[in-house]
Amino acid sequence: MTDESVHVLQIGPAEAVAAWARSEFPPGGDAFGPFDIASCTADEAWARLAATAVDVLLVQGSWDGWTRCASDVAVIIVADAPAAADCLRWLRDGAQDIVSTDELTQPGWPRRLRAAVERQRVRAVTRQAFATDVHTGLPHAGQLIEHMSHLLALREREPAPMALLVLRIEGLATTMARLGPEAAGSLRRKVAVRLRAGVRASDVVASVGDDAFAVLLSLIDTPADADRVGRKLLGSLGETFKVGGADLAVATALGIASYPADGSQPDMLMRRAAGLAASAQATGRAGYASRLERGAATAANDEDSR
């Protein structure tokens, strides 16, 4: 027996939940457990996830949102005779295993269940090790996609608009060429500081390329809110940056994708916003010399430090 309990939440229709409650699950589980088992319907699941620790979701059915619910939860789909295409889609979306109802009563099931938990934990640790941009401390694109997947899974049950902004920054390569990599890294950090200062704590700012950042507005009232935030961020980045005693300017192009109007999947929203940013005219750097001659303003949170 291990020292740590495995918390399993079984999710399914009311009749499946009742059947699970009457069964001995898992048989002979102490060798790979102990297992703490709870069952609920899909309508009750989000409240359970928010209120209790869960290591495994054992899902009766095929709702895709469960495979995107959390990076540290192993999702196992229970489906009898599923189509091969469905199985591949669930696995690619992050499901750890797909089992039949009969397999839940087999002697090897506790070992298989524990293996799924451990694989998911290793996956989460590995992903976290490569999840952060070293210059800015921001999450990378993969971490942003995962967070978007989680939010979109919630939106399937609780619809609400959200938006993804991608900002393409011009001027970083010039700084690299003129002042070197340390100054370019400092400039990227200062861009990140302004972006984070311009949005709510619940919103996510991520580094999605050497010259691009993304902002996920997790909850908005109307698409106009995303436009308003975008204009605010463009204005903030339009002020010069103090780097190593020099005043530097960047130009920024903005692309916005709104959910659900522009897509319902993370990669669709990212492609839409990034494509718009790539084709948009960058603003903020034209006239930099004349602004500098007048004594360019520096944002309050851009102290002259590296």
C-alpha positions in Angstrom: 0.0 0.0 0.0 1.3 3.5 -0.8 1.3 6.4 1.7 -0.9 8.6 -0.5 -4.5 8.2 -1.3 -5.7 8.6 -4.9 -8.8 10.7 -5.1 -11.1 9.5 -7.9 -14.2 11.4 -9.1 -16.5 9.3 -11.2 -18.7 11.4 -13.6 -21.6 10.1 -15.6 -25.4 10.0 -16.0 -27.4 9.3 -12.9 -27.9 5.6 -13.7 -24.1 5.2 -14.1 -23.4 7.0 -10.8 -26.0 4.7 -9.1 -24.3 1.6 -10.5 -20.9 2.7 -9.5 -22.2 3.3 -5.9 -23.4 -0.3 -5.7 -20.1 -1.8 -7.0 -16.8 -2.7 -5.3 -14.3 -0.3 -6.9 -11.6 -0.9 -7.5 -11.2 -4.7 -6.6 -8.1 -5.4 -4.6 -7.1 -1.7 -4.8 -5.0 -1.5 -1.7 -1.8 -2.6 -3.4 -1.8 0.6 -5.6 -4.0 2.8 -3.4 -5.7 3.5 -1.2 -8.4 4.9 -3.4 -10.8 7.6 -2.2 -13.9 7.2 -4.5 -16.7 9.8 -5.1 -19.3 9.9 -7.8 -21.5 12.6 -9.3 -23.4 13.7 -12.4 -21.9 16.0 -15.0 -24.0 18.9 -13.7 -22.4 18.5 -10.2 -18.9 17.9 -11.4 -17.5 21.5 -11.6 -18.6 22.3 -8.0 -16.9 19.1 -6.8 -13.7 19.9 -8.7 -13.7 23.4 -7.1 -14.3 22.1 -3.6 -12.2 18.9 -3.3 -8.9 17.4 -4.3 -9.1 15.2 -7.4 -6.4 13.1 -8.9 -8.5 11.2 -11.5 -11.7 12.0 -13.4 -13.3 8.7 -14.5 -15.8 9.9 -17.2 -18.7 7.9 -18.5 -19.3 9.3 -21.9 -17.4 11.4 -24.4 -17.7 15.1 -23.5 -14.4 16.5 -24.8 -14.2 19.3 -22.2 -13.1 16.9 -19.5 -9.9 16.1 -21.2 -9.0 19.8 -20.9 -10.1 20.4 -17.4 -6.7 20.6 -15.6 -3.0 19.8 -16.1 -2.6 17.8 -12.9 -5.8 15.7 -13.2 -5.7 12.3 -15.1 -8.8 11.9 -17.2 -9.9 8.4 -18.1 -12.8 7.9 -20.5 -15.2 5.0 -19.9 -16.7 4.0 -23.2 -17.9 0.7 -24.6 -16.8 0.0 -28.2 -15.9 3.6 -29.1 -15.0 4.5 -32.7 -11.2 4.6 -33.3 -11.5 8.2 -34.5 -13.0 9.2 -31.1 -10.3 7.3 -29.2 -7.6 9.1 -31.1 -9.2 12.5 -30.5 -9.6 11.9 -26.8 -6.0 10.8 -26.4 -4.7 13.8 -28.4 -6.8 16.1 -26.3 -5.0 14.8 -23.2 -7.0 11.7 -21.9 -4.7 9.3 -20.1 -6.6 6.2 -20.9 -9.8 4.8 -22.5 -11.4 1.8 -20.8 -14.6 -0.3 -21.2 -17.1 -0.8 -18.3 -15.9 -4.5 -18.0 -12.3 -3.4 -17.4 -13.3 -1.5 -14.3 -13.8 -4.8 -12.5 -10.6 -6.6 -13.7 -7.8 -7.4 -11.3 -5.3 -5.3 -13.2 -7.5 -2.1 -13.0 -6.0 -0.6 -9.8 -2.5 -0.8 -11.2 -3.7 0.7 -14.5 -5.4 3.5 -12.6 -2.4 4.3 -10.5 -0.2 4.3 -13.6 -2.4 6.9 -15.2 -2.1 9.1 -12.1 1.7 8.9 -12.1 2.0 9.5 -15.8 -0.1 12.7 -15.5 2.0 13.9 -12.6 5.2 13.4 -14.6 3.6 15.2 -17.6 2.6 18.2 -15.4 6.1 18.5 -13.9 7.8 18.3 -17.3 5.4 20.8 -18.8 6.0 23.2 -15.9 9.7 23.0 -16.3 9.5 24.4 -19.8 6.4 26.6 -19.3 8.0 29.9 -18.5 9.9 32.5 -20.6 13.3 33.0 -18.9 13.5 36.7 -19.7 10.1 37.8 -18.6 8.8 35.2 -16.3 5.7 34.9 -18.4 4.1 31.6 -19.4 4.9 30.4 -22.9 2.4 29.8 -25.7 1.9 26.1 -24.6 0.9 27.1 -21.1 -1.4 29.8 -22.5 -3.1 27.3 -24.8 -3.6 25.0 -21.8 -5.1 27.7 -19.7 -7.4 28.7 -22.6 -8.5 25.1 -23.0 -9.5 25.0 -19.3 -11.5 28.2 -19.6 -13.2 27.1 -22.8 -14.2 23.8 -21.2 -15.9 25.9 -18.5 -17.5 28.0 -21.1 -19.2 25.0 -22.6 -21.2 24.7 -19.5 -21.3 28.4 -18.4 -21.3 30.5 -21.7 -19.5 33.8 -21.4 -17.5 35.9 -23.9 -13.7 36.1 -23.7 -11.0 37.5 -26.0 -7.4 36.9 -27.0 -5.1 39.8 -27.9 -1.8 39.2 -29.7 0.7 42.1 -29.8 3.5 42.0 -32.3 6.4 44.2 -31.1 8.8 46.0 -33.5 12.1 47.4 -32.1 13.4 44.4 -30.1 15.6 43.2 -33.0 17.0 46.8 -33.4 17.8 46.9 -29.7 19.6 43.6 -30.0 21.7 44.9 -32.9 22.5 48.2 -31.3 22.8 47.4 -27.6 23.2 43.7 -27.4 21.2 40.8 -25.9 21.2 42.1 -22.3 19.5 45.3 -23.3 17.1 43.5 -25.6 16.2 41.1 -22.7 15.7 44.1 -20.4 13.4 45.7 -23.0 11.3 42.6 -23.3 10.9 42.5 -19.5 9.7 46.1 -19.4 7.2 45.4 -22.2 5.9 42.5 -20.1 5.7 44.7 -17.0 3.5 47.3 -18.8 1.3 44.6 -20.3 0.7 43.0 -16.9 0.1 46.4 -15.3 -2.6 47.1 -17.9 -4.9 44.2 -17.3 -6.7 42.5 -14.4 -5.1 40.0 -12.1 -7.5 37.4 -13.5 -6.2 38.0 -17.1 -3.2 36.1 -18.5 -0.2 37.7 -20.2 2.1 35.3 -22.1 5.2 35.3 -24.3 4.3 33.7 -27.6 7.4 34.4 -29.6 10.6 36.4 -29.6 8.7 39.5 -30.7 5.1 38.7 -29.7 3.0 38.7 -26.5 -0.6 37.6 -25.9 -3.2 38.7 -23.4 -6.1 36.5 -22.5 -9.1 38.5 -21.3 -10.8 35.7 -19.3 -14.1 37.4 -19.0 -15.6 40.4 -20.9 -19.1 41.8 -21.2 -18.9 42.7 -24.9 -16.3 42.6 -27.7 -16.0 46.3 -27.3 -14.2 45.6 -24.0 -11.4 43.9 -25.8 -11.0 46.8 -28.2 -10.9 49.2 -25.2 -8.2 47.1 -23.5 -6.2 46.8 -26.8 -6.2 50.6 -27.2 -5.1 51.0 -23.6 -2.2 48.6 -24.1 -1.1 50.2 -27.4 -1.1 53.6 -25.6 1.0 52.2 -22.8 3.6 50.6 -25.1 3.7 53.9 -27.1 5.6 55.6 -24.3 9.4 55.2 -24.4 11.3 52.7 -22.2 14.4 53.5 -20.2 17.0 50.8 -20.7 20.6 51.2 -19.5 20.3 55.0 -19.6 18.9 55.1 -23.1 15.4 55.9 -24.2 14.0 53.2 -26.4 10.8 53.0 -28.3 8.8 50.1 -29.8 6.0 49.9 -32.3 3.1 47.5 -31.7 0.6 45.8 -34.0 -2.5 44.3 -32.4 -4.7 41.4 -33.4 -7.9 40.5 -31.4 -9.9 37.2 -31.6 -13.2 36.9 -29.7 -14.9 33.9 -28.3 -17.3 32.6 -29.5 -17.5 34.8 -32.7 -14.0 33.9 -34.0 -13.7 30.3 -32.8 -14.3 27.9 -30.0 -10.9 26.2 -29.8 -7.6 27.7 -28.5 -5.6 27.1 -31.7 -8.3 28.8 -33.7 -8.3 31.9 -31.6 -4.5 32.0 -31.5 -4.3 31.7 -35.3 -6.9 34.4 -35.8 -5.3 36.9 -33.4 -1.8 36.2 -34.5 -2.7 36.5 -38.2 -4.4 39.9 -37.6 -1.3 41.1 -35.6 1.0 39.9 -38.4 -0.9 41.9 -41.1 -1.7 45.0 -39.0 0.3 48.2 -39.3 2.5 48.7 -36.2 2.0 52.0 -34.4 3.9 53.8 -31.8 7.5 54.1 -33.2 6.9 56.6 -36.0 8.0 60.1 -34.8 10.2 58.6 -32.1 13.0 61.1 -32.7 10.8 64.2 -32.4 9.3 62.8 -29.2 12.7 62.2 -27.8 13.8 65.8 -28.7 10.8 67.1 -26.7 11.8 65.0 -23.7 10.0 61.7 -24.0 7.8 60.5 -21.1 8.8 57.4 -19.4 6.2 55.1 -17.7 6.3 55.1 -13.9 6.9 51.4 -13.7 9.9 51.5 -16.0 12.7 52.2 -13.5 16.2 52.4 -15.0 17.3 48.9 -14.1 18.1 45.7 -15.9 
